[in-house]
Amino acid sequence: MSTTFDFTSAGVRCAATHFAGADGAPVVVLAHGLAGTQDAGMFPFAEAFAAAGLHAVTFDYRGFGASDGSPRQVVSLAGQVADLHAAVDAAKRLPGVDAGRVVLWGVSLGGGHVVSAAAERDDVAAVVSVVPMVDGLAAARLATKHHAPGQLLASTGRGLASAVRRRAGRGPSMIPVVARPGEPGALTLEGAYEDYLSIAGPTWRNEIAADVVLELGTRAPAKAAASLEVPWLVQVADFDRSAPLQAAMKAAYAGRAEVRHYPGDHFDLFAGKPFHEAALEHALHFLRRHVSVPAPELEPVNG
């Protein structure tokens, strides 16, 4: 069973969904990746956690999906981590939740956000990072292996122009979140367009402020990994062309994480992809070992 609710982050209304688990169970708060919305691939994970007895909460960052906030479709890394903190605080107040046992689960960009947030809190019982993007500079270096120099220069130019527009008090320049190879966009690797659209929900928009390419360069949650004091599961795709595998592994080592490998690419752990079921099974196995999970109530059998 799921119910929608709102919470406030920095005075802005954010939309969220609660997937109820067993009474007194921990709550898993799920953080999405680049330009992601809760209806774009998050629900299957949340539903699986709830079916296993855990509470689960998905939410939209400010300026995305069903949440308020302006300007729209603009990524602020600090703002998204703040939204995650606010989502956790709201999740702890939900009926049936054990507020002392919070699990942070994040995918891609959100896989780094959960590391940053967990390092700043004392109420987190465990962390799960799925194909995490933990080092923006490493991601930029990886991009040079899969994009032509001219394409990278054009992307940087669009980002600089957008940043100038915003500093001048004008709206940002927009580009597609995902596009086909050779087209303008934040994600333009072969297959990325089809992969992202396969999980896109009705509130998701294929649009993002072009200066996201500059914002991502400041991303360094890997630095917080060494300060994690709770169990941490890192799930990596061995052929990930978007989130650098080596950076994730270095962070996992620093944070003494358990690591699971999957022989696929960045989107291959989402529902409908080859390693979704395995990733869920491994995450639940990890949580059952580190966070006590009450068994979900069974429906009575008549006769």
Disulfide bonds with the S-S distance in Angstrom:
none
